């Protein structure tokens, strides 16, 4: 199934200062750049409106339906919360796998050893 670059598509930043943060496509600038904004309720996860290269984004399967082109911050935030984008993302397999890998990367040597021993017991 194709994931199209469209207004309302929720994207995940893969690189840059907003890496691992969610935003929505507000406007398509050209075939390589889009205008994005991430109006998350958590201030640490919020992404200000700016143009971003598609090469630094990953398209998620989540789409905010009926988002008008170049919608303002208030309209985007209202639709973001109405659609429950944050909860949809947190319940997705992609987010759970990403969280699991981040957790495993933060393990110490001894904790990795304990995990290995527990896996061998099963």
C-alpha positions, 0 to 999 in steps of 0.5 A, spaced: 500 500 500 502 506 497 503 512 502 502 518 498 505 525 500 498 529 501 496 534 506 494 531 512 499 526 512 502 525 519 510 524 518 516 522 523 522 526 522 528 521 521 534 526 522 535 533 524 533 537 530 526 534 530 528 527 529 523 522 532 518 527 533 511 527 529 508 533 525 503 533 519 504 536 512 500 542 512 502 544 504 506 541 499 511 546 496 514 542 491 516 535 489 522 535 495 519 539 500 513 540 504 511 545 510 510 541 516 507 543 523 507 538 529 502 541 534 503 536 540 500 537 547 507 535 550 511 542 549 517 537 548 514 533 542 511 540 538 514 541 532 514 549 529 511 550 522 517 550 517 519 547 511 522 540 511 525 536 506 522 529 504 528 525 505 528 527 512 521 525 513 518 518 514 511 517 512 506 514 517 499 511 515 496 516 519 492 521 515 488 527 518 482 527 514 479 534 511 485 538 513 485 544 509 491 546 505 495 551 509 491 551 515 492 555 521 495 553 527 489 553 531 485 549 526 491 544 525 491 543 533 483 542 533 483 536 528 490 533 531 486 532 537 479 530 534 483 525 530 487 523 536 493 522 532 498 522 539 494 516 541 493 512 534 501 513 534 502 510 541 498 504 539 501 503 533 506 497 532 511 502 529 511 506 535 512 500 540 518 497 536 521 504 536 520 505 543 523 498 545 529 499 540 530 505 544 530 502 551 534 496 549 540 501 546 540 504 553 541 498 557 548 497 560 553 491 559 550 487 565 543 489 563 544 486 556 547 480 560 541 479 564 536 479 558 541 474 554 540 469 560 533 470 561 532 469 553 536 462 554 531 460 560 525 461 556 
